[in-house]
Amino acid sequence: MKSRKISVLIVTLIYLGISTFLAYKIYFNSSEFKKFKTDNAKILDGETRITDWKEWLNISDLWDSKTEKSENAIDHAEMHYENAVSYSFLLIYTSIAFLIIVFFLFRNTTYLFQFLSFALIIIAFILLVIGITVPMLEIGAFKDALTIPLKGTIPIIGQEFDLSKEFDGRLYFYYQNKSILDVIGLLFANGNALVGTCILLFSIVSPLLKLFFSLFLVFNPNNKNKTVGFIVNNLGKWSMADVFVVSIFLGYLSFQNMSTGINTEANTLLGMYFFLAFVIVSIISSMLLKLAAKKQKETVIFG
C-alpha cells in the first residue's frame, strides 16, 4: 500500500506540473484573445468614427486602413482562442488520464473513493483558477452600416440639401470581455464594494474554503470535528450560488447599454465552462468523500 501512495504522490506532482503549464497557456492565449478583440472594438469605435471628419469625407484610404487593422485583430483573436481551446482539451485529457491512473492504483482497495476524491479536488482547484482568471463572457453593442440622416431645407432660398452619411462596416458602441477577477476589480474600482465583496466571497473565497476542508477530510476520513463537516456540507449547498451571482451581474452588464436600433451580442467564453466544470467536479468529489466515510470507519490516509 505504501508503494501505491508514493506512486499517487508522484503522479499528482506530474499532473500538477503539466496542468499548471497548460493552465498558463490557456490564460495567456485567452488574454491575447481579449486584447485583440478589445483592440478591434477600439478600431471600430462608433463615437470615434462618427466624430472623425475624415470619415464624413469618405476618404477611402482611411477606411481601407481601418478594415485591414480590424481584420488583422480579428484573425489574431481567433487564432489565440483556438489555441486556448486546444490547450483546454489537452488539460481535459490529462485530467482524465490522472483519474484513470488513480483508479487503477486503488481499484482493489478500500482507499479507492478517498483517492479518487483527492484527485478530483486537485483537478477542481486547477479548474477554479482558470475559471476565475480567464474571460467568461463577451458582450457588445454595435451597428452595421449606420446611416445618419441629415436632410433639410436652407431658409430663405428654400434649397433642399441631403448630407446623409452611411458609415461602412461596423461601429461599436460598447464592448466588454472580462473574467470574474476583472469583474471584481471593476466593481471595487467603481465604488461598488458591496457587490464586489459578494462575488468575491461566492466565486473565490467559498470555493477555496470548500476545497481546503475537503482535502483535510481526505487525509482525515475519520475526523470527529463536526465543524469541518458542517463547513464542507454547507459550502457544498452553495456550489451554484457563485455561478448564479456572476451570471446576474454579467447579465446586467449585457443589457445596461442597450439602445433601440442597436444590435447586441453575447458569447460565452472558456472561463464560463471552466467555472461550471469546477462546480460539477467539486460536487462529485464531495459525493465520493461521503462514500469513503461510509466505507472506511477507522482508516487514516497516509497514516
C-alpha positions, 0 to 999 in steps of 0.5 A: 500500500505504501508503494501505491501512495508514493506512486499517487504522490508522484503522479499528482506532482506530474499532473500538477506540473503539466496542468499548471503549464497548460493552465498558463497557456490557456490564460495567456492565449485567452488574454491575447484573445481579449486584447485583440478583440478589445483592440478591434472594438477600439478600431471600430469605435462608433463615437470615434468614427462618427466624430472623425471628419475624415470619415464624413469625407469618405476618404477611402484610404482611411477606411481601407486602413481601418478594415485591414487593422480590424481584420488583422485583430480579428484573425489574431483573436481567433487564432489565440482562442483556438489555441486556448481551446486546444490547450483546454482539451489537452488539460481535459485529457490529462485530467482524465488520464490522472483519474484513470491512473488513480483508479487503477492504483486503488481499484482493489482497495478500500482507499479507492473513493478517498483517492479518487476524491483527492484527485478530483479536488486537485483537478477542481482547484486547477479548474477554479483558477482558470475559471476565475482568471480567464474571460467568461463572457463577451458582450457588445453593442454595435451597428452595421452600416449606420446611416445618419440622416441629415436632410433639410431645407436652407431658409430663405432660398428654400434649397433642399440639401441631403448630407446623409452619411452611411458609415461602412462596416461596423461601429461599436458602441460598447464592448466588454470581455472580462473574467470574474477577477476583472469583474471584481476589480471593476466593481471595487474600482467603481465604488461598488464594494458591496457587490464586489465583496459578494462575488468575491466571497461566492466565486473565490473565497467559498470555493477555496474554503470548500476545497481546503476542508475537503482535502483535510477530510481526505487525509482525515476520513475519520475526523470527529470535528463536526465543524469541518463537516458542517463547513464542507456540507454547507459550502457544498449547498452553495456550489451554484450560488457563485455561478448564479451571482456572476451570471446576474451581474454579467447579465446586467452588464449585457443589457445596461447599454442597450439602445433601440436600433442597436444590435447586441451580442453575447458569447460565452467564453472558456472561463464560463465552462471552466467555472461550471466544470469546477462546480460539477467536479467539486460536487462529485468529489464531495459525493465520493468523500461521503462514500469513503466515510461510509466505507472506511470507519477507522482508516487514516490516509497516509497514516 
